[in-house]
């Protein structure tokens, strides 16, 4: 299961709103797409998309925000999308729960 902190939801909503404002002209009555989480060799990225059967969908303010496919859920397991501070400013981070002799977090 993928969890998203409230702070990360606000950042993702801004990314989604920017993408929708710049790139998408939807016909009246068409639902807005959301951000689909993609995992690549060099990290995570997002693409505008619509939920498909089996997808995990995270809502924010009653609107679709983040779509995670079953394959990505399987890869990430129980994870949390959060904001971390870095030298380049605030960045999204995926923290995966990794069972060891207790519970430890591993950044993805």
C-alpha positions as CSV (number, residue, x, y, z in Angstrom):
1,X,0.0,0.0,0.0
2,X,1.3,3.5,-0.9
3,X,0.7,6.3,1.6
4,X,1.2,10.0,0.7
5,X,1.8,12.6,3.5
6,X,-0.3,15.7,3.4
7,X,2.8,17.8,2.6
8,X,3.6,15.6,-0.4
9,X,0.0,15.7,-1.6
10,X,0.2,19.5,-1.7
11,X,3.4,19.4,-3.7
12,X,2.0,16.8,-6.1
13,X,-1.2,18.8,-6.5
14,X,0.9,21.8,-7.6
15,X,2.8,19.6,-10.1
16,X,-0.5,18.2,-11.4
17,X,-2.2,21.6,-11.6
18,X,0.8,23.1,-13.5
19,X,0.8,20.1,-16.0
20,X,-2.9,20.5,-16.5
21,X,-2.7,24.2,-17.0
22,X,0.1,24.0,-19.5
23,X,-0.6,20.9,-21.5
24,X,-4.1,19.7,-21.4
25,X,-7.3,21.1,-22.8
26,X,-10.1,18.8,-21.8
27,X,-13.5,18.7,-23.4
28,X,-16.3,19.8,-21.0
29,X,-17.4,16.9,-18.8
30,X,-14.2,15.0,-19.2
31,X,-12.6,14.1,-15.8
32,X,-9.1,15.4,-15.1
33,X,-6.2,13.0,-15.4
34,X,-3.9,12.4,-12.4
35,X,-0.2,11.7,-12.0
36,X,0.8,8.1,-12.7
37,X,3.9,7.1,-10.7
38,X,6.5,5.5,-12.9
39,X,9.6,3.7,-11.6
40,X,12.7,3.9,-13.9
41,X,16.3,2.8,-13.4
42,X,17.3,6.3,-12.4
43,X,14.4,7.0,-10.1
44,X,10.7,7.9,-10.2
45,X,8.8,10.1,-12.6
46,X,5.2,11.0,-13.3
47,X,3.0,11.0,-16.4
48,X,-0.6,12.3,-16.9
49,X,-3.0,9.4,-17.1
50,X,-6.3,7.9,-16.0
51,X,-6.8,5.1,-13.5
52,X,-7.2,1.6,-14.9
53,X,-8.7,-1.5,-13.3
54,X,-6.6,-2.6,-10.3
55,X,-4.7,0.7,-9.9
56,X,-4.4,2.3,-6.4
57,X,-5.6,5.9,-6.6
58,X,-4.7,8.5,-4.0
59,X,-7.2,11.4,-3.8
60,X,-6.6,15.0,-2.6
61,X,-9.5,17.4,-2.1
62,X,-11.9,14.8,-3.6
63,X,-9.9,14.8,-6.9
64,X,-7.6,12.1,-8.4
65,X,-4.0,12.9,-7.5
66,X,-1.7,9.9,-7.8
67,X,-2.2,6.6,-9.7
68,X,0.0,3.6,-8.7
69,X,-0.2,0.4,-10.8
70,X,-0.4,-3.0,-9.2
71,X,3.1,-3.7,-10.5
72,X,4.6,-0.6,-8.8
73,X,2.7,-1.4,-5.6
74,X,4.3,-4.8,-5.7
75,X,7.8,-3.3,-6.2
76,X,7.4,-0.7,-3.5
77,X,5.4,-2.7,-1.0
78,X,4.3,-0.6,2.0
79,X,5.8,2.8,1.2
80,X,5.3,6.5,2.0
81,X,5.7,9.4,-0.4
82,X,7.0,12.3,1.6
83,X,9.0,15.5,1.3
84,X,12.7,15.6,2.3
85,X,15.0,18.6,2.4
86,X,18.1,18.5,0.2
87,X,20.8,20.8,-1.0
88,X,18.5,21.5,-4.0
89,X,15.5,22.3,-1.8
90,X,12.5,20.2,-1.0
91,X,12.1,16.9,-3.0
92,X,9.7,14.1,-3.1
93,X,11.0,10.8,-1.6
94,X,9.6,7.3,-1.4
95,X,10.3,5.6,1.9
96,X,9.8,1.9,1.8
97,X,9.2,-0.2,4.9
98,X,11.7,-2.9,5.0
99,X,11.3,-5.6,7.6
100,X,14.5,-6.6,9.3
101,X,14.9,-7.3,13.0
102,X,12.5,-4.5,13.5
103,X,11.2,-2.0,11.0
104,X,13.6,0.2,9.2
105,X,13.0,2.7,6.4
106,X,14.8,2.6,3.1
107,X,14.8,5.5,0.7
108,X,13.7,4.6,-2.9
